[in-house]
Structures are given as C-alpha cells and as structure tokens.
Amino acid sequence: MIEDKITWLGHASFLIDVEKVIYIDPWKVKSRSKKADMILISHAHYDHYSVDDIKKIAAKDTTIIGPADCVWDGVGTHFVMKPGDTKTIDGVTITAIPAYNTNKAFHQKQNGWLGFMIETAEGSVYYAGDTDCIDEMKGLAPDVALLPVGGTYTMNAEDAVRAAKLINAAVIIPYHYGDIVGSLADAERLREKCETTTIIKKAHK
C-alpha cells in the first residue's frame, strides 16, 4: 500500500519512495538523504521552498516542479506549474491543485500556489499544501491525502475533518505540526474526529 511508502520528514516535508523518489517541500533534510528523482515545491515560504535543502537532494537529472515564484536555477530540470496544470514524467502524473486560505491572508489564491495530486503505479497521493478546506478538494479521491492540521497558517484539525469528507480519500495523514505551529494533539484530534482512516506518522528527520 502506498501509505507504507510515505515518510513524513517533519513539518510539511514528505518523501514518497515508489518507482521514483519524490520529495515534497523538503526542509531540514539530512545531507545523506536519498537523491531525488522529483522534487515538488508548493509555494515560496522559506519552510517549503528551501534552496539549501534542494541542493542536498537534487542531482543533475532531478525534475523540480513548483509555481512561478519558486524558480530553481541550479542542477536538475525545472517545470513551472499553475493550478489546473497536469504533467506526466517517467510514468508519474502530477496535477497542480489550488492551495489557499479562505479566512486569512498568508496564502492568497491569486499567488497561484499549489497542492499536488501525484499518481504513480503504486497508488495516488494528494498533498494539500498550505491551505484551508477549499471547494477544489471535492471528489479528488486519492488513495492517501496529506492534510495540514496546525492552524494559524493552514486549516486546523476540525477543518481537516471537513476536508477529508470532501476529498474522499482512503487514508489521511496529517502534517504541518510539531515545528513552527501545531502539536501532536492536533493530529490526534483529527484522528479522533475523522471517519476516514487516519495514520499519524512519526517524523524522520
């Protein structure tokens, strides 16, 4: 199951180790970490778009995908995506999903910042990005949905419960807690209240 191939690296960072090694928003990764086949960057905030961390995991053949304000000019090949775009690379299909706040100004819709639907031969994963519960989540139906729960800058646990119903994923994995904002209690609150199977991962830093 693809949820077993997902490693939470803390805060909002993930590693999906399937037929390709896919990092999402790498931050505070170890220099000895696996090299990336693909790096997905959701938006330009420092804890999501970290050039120092990209340098640790990027190789000359790494594909890096992000919005227009996360342009990378180092090694690898960079593709700019905007909400609604889809790109297939080496059998992995990435669809850019909007990610934005509805009742706060940290992540505005007009920024064109992203979440990602990632479809692989081993299953599909939706990474929500830094977002509130939004209409664009409805019916995505991935195998796994990665949802922020820390509040302040993103949805909180209660909003994530609403998002889970919209998304209709088989499994939910919470993130965006334990560093900067949020705590394990937020993740546990989601698991307690959510009807969808919720897996709390231990952070691997």
N, C-alpha and C positions, 0 to 999 in steps of 0.2 A: 504493500500500500504506500502511496506517495507520501503520506504524512510521516512515515518512518524515514523518509529520505530528506526531511526538512530539519535543519539545525537552526535554532534561534541563537544568534550571536550577541544578544543583548540589545536593549532599547528597541530600535526599529530595523535592525540588520538581520538578514537571513542568508543561509546557504542552502540551496536545493541541489542535491548531488544525485542526479539521474544520469541519462545518457550524455548530458552536458553538465558542467559545473557552473551553476548560476548563482551569482551573488545579487542580493537586493540591498541597496543603501548601505554599503559596507562602511563601518565606523568603529574605530578602536579594534581593528582586526590585528592578529598577530602576523609578524613578518614571515613566519614559517607556514602560513596558511596555504592551502591549495591554490594553484594558479587558476584563474577564471577563464572559462570559455565565453561567458557572457556576464556583463555587469549591468544591472538595471538601476537607474537613478530616478527617484520620484520627483524631487524638487531641490531647490537651491539652498536650503538652510544647511548650516555647517554640519549638523549631526546626521545629514542624509547625503549630501554631496561633499565628500572629503577627498580632496586630491591626494593627500598623503596616504590614505588608506587604499585608494585606487592603485597607486604606484606599487603597493605591497603585493597586489594580486593580479595586476594586469601583465599580459605578455603581448608579444608583437601581433599575435593572431586573435587577441581578445576582442569581442564585439561589445561595445558600450552604447547603451540606449538611454536617452533621457530627454527632457524638454529643452527648448532652445536656450535657456539660460544656464544650462549645465553642459556647455560645450567643452569637450576634453581635447587637448592638443598634444597629448603625449602618445605613448605607444598604443597600438590597437586601432580599431576602426570604429568611428563614432557615427551613430544614426540619431537624428533628431526626430522625435515623435510628438504629435499633439493628440489631444483626446479624440478618440474615434479611429485613429490610425491602426493598421494591422501590418505586421511584418513577420515573415517566416524565414528563419535562418537555421540551416542544418537540421531541419525536422522539428524545430521548436517554434511555435507560433506565439507571438506576443501581440496582445491588443491593448492599446492605451485607453484606460478608463479615467474619466474625470475624478479629481480629488480636491475637495474644497470645503471650507467652513460655511455654515449656513447662519450662524448666530455669533460669529466673532471674526476678526479681521486678519488673523495670522496667515491664512491660506485662502486667497481670493480666487474666485472662479476664473476671472479674466487673466490670471497668471498662466493658465494652461498647464498647471501641474498635474501629476499623474498618479494613478494606481495602475496595476497591471494584471491582466488575465494571461496566465502562462500555460500553454497547452503542450504537453510532452507525451511521448509514447507511454509513459508510466502513469499519467493522470494529469489533472488540471489543478492549478493553484491560482487563487485571486489574492493579490496583495493590495490592500485598500489605500495605502499611502497615508499621508496626514490629512484626515478628512473627518467630517461629520457623517451622519447617516443621510444619504442622498438618494434621490429617485433613480439615478443611473445604476444603482446596485441591483435593481429589481430583476429577478429571473436569471442572474448570471450562472447560477447552478454549477459551481466548480466542485471538484472532489474535496478541496480544502480551501477555506477562506481565512486569511490572516487579517485580524482586525485590531486596530488600536483601542486601548481602553483607559488610558491615563488621564483623560480630561484635560482641561486648560487649553491645550493647543489642538486637541482632537476630540472625537466623541469619548464619552465615559462608558462605563460598563453597561449602564441601563440603555444608552443609545445603541451600543453594540448588540444588545439583545434584539432591538428593533431591526437593526441592520441584518442580523443573521436570518430573521424571518423573510426579509426582502430578497436576500441573496439565494437562499435555499441551497446552501452547501451541505455536504455530508458531514464535514468535520470543521470545527472552528479552532483556531489557535490564536490566542491574544498576544499582543505586544505593545510597545510604547509605554512601558512602565519599568520601574527599578533603576532608572537613570534619568536625571533632569526632573521628570514628573512621574507621578503614579507609583504604585506599590503592588506587591503580590496580592494584597487584599482586593485590588481592582480586578485582577484576573480571576481570583476565586469568586468574586461576586458575579462575574459573567458566567462562570461555570455553574454556579448555584441557580441562576435565574434563566439560563438559556435552555430551550428544549432540544437544541442541536448538540450532538456530542462535542464536548469541549476538552481539548488537551492542553494542559499547561506545561510548556517545555521549560527545562532548566537551561539557563543561559550558559553557552560555551564561549568563553572569551579568551 
